[in-house]
Amino acid sequence: MAEDNLIYSGKSKNVYNISEGPYKGKYRLVFKDEATGYIENGKPVFDPGYDTVVGEIPGKGAIACRFATYFFKLLKEKGIPSHYIDSVKDNEMIVEPANPLSMPAFSADMPGAEPLMNLEFTWRNNATGSFWRRYPFVRPCKNIHKVVEAWTKGDNDILITFEALEETEAMNREEINASVELVKNIAGIVTQEFASKGLHVIDGKFELGRLKYGDGKIVIIDEISPDVLRVCKGYSPDKNGDCTVYSECAVSGLNNGKRTIKNKNQVAAADFVNIFL
């Protein structure tokens, strides 16, 4: 399969059009070993909650692909459609061509104008990460009942309200409601699956779109992998679902007006993926 069929290159994978063979016309996802995170004391700290690539983890692409395969098959069993077709190599997946939720720039001739290329939807079981940094009055690790947010996906992800999506006509209210319901349903399945293994999902993010040759319904596309989930151990909820050991786990900071928060009980992706392989 020719590498010049590259359609898109992202932080965690490359997407290629398949021009020949039994999967002609489908897309090939090649998962990368590159990982996002932040630099601390001159060393990379890998964390899927960040958007900057800070290094490589050998074999990570193959792990992500096998992990995504597991969950896409699980969703199919639950009657939730996706773009998944098959996994043909350790780090390669075949999927249906899909169009991410997007919108062209109506005034493309104006300097600075650009299209909305695609949207990501975050969902959060607990208040931490960027959610807590934006709303620092909230108790860390409070149960926030899978609150869903939409973000523009790019070099720098930007939060966009559902009202703005509707008023700009990027999505109508029916599409927004359907997307939120879909994200929460999938989040519930993923959370339950981890709970069955004694682990707790803090938050995650999904990308949605429409199959190019489908019926127009919004489905989950892209991936479900360690690149899009944050998981912890030692979760101890009270009757409201708020974690009771947050003071022993969450570490916050404030430096030059910049807030930080880390969770000491967060599990490195490499430590939780094998339970689903």
NORHU-V295694 format. One record per pair of residues at least 12 apart in sequence whose C-alpha atoms are under 6 Angstrom apart, sorted by the first residue. I is the first residue (numbers start at 1). J is the second residue. Records with the same first field share a line. If there is no record, write none. Layout:
BEGIN
I: J + J
END
This chain:
BEGIN
5: 17
12: 31 + 32
13: 30 + 31 + 32
14: 29 + 30
15: 28 + 29
16: 28
26: 96 + 97
27: 94 + 95 + 97
28: 93 + 94
29: 92 + 93
30: 91 + 92
31: 61 + 91
32: 61
33: 56 + 57 + 58 + 60 + 61
34: 55 + 56
35: 53 + 55 + 56
36: 48 + 50 + 51 + 52 + 53 + 54
37: 50 + 52 + 54
48: 227 + 228
61: 91
62: 90 + 91
64: 225
65: 91
67: 225
68: 223 + 224 + 225
81: 219
82: 219 + 220 + 221
83: 95 + 96 + 221
97: 212
98: 210 + 211 + 212
99: 209 + 210
100: 118 + 209
101: 118 + 119 + 209
102: 116 + 117 + 118
103: 115 + 116 + 170
118: 153
119: 151 + 152 + 153
120: 150 + 151 + 206 + 207
121: 149 + 150 + 205 + 206
122: 148 + 149 + 204 + 205
123: 146 + 147 + 148 + 203 + 204
124: 146 + 147 + 203
125: 143 + 144 + 145 + 146 + 202 + 203
126: 141 + 142 + 143 + 144 + 202
127: 140 + 141 + 142
128: 140 + 141
133: 259
141: 243
142: 242
143: 241 + 242
199: 233
200: 231 + 232
201: 230 + 231
202: 230 + 231
203: 230
204: 228 + 229
205: 228
207: 221 + 222
208: 220 + 221
226: 269
231: 266 + 267
232: 265 + 266 + 267
233: 265
249: 263 + 264 + 265
250: 262 + 263
END
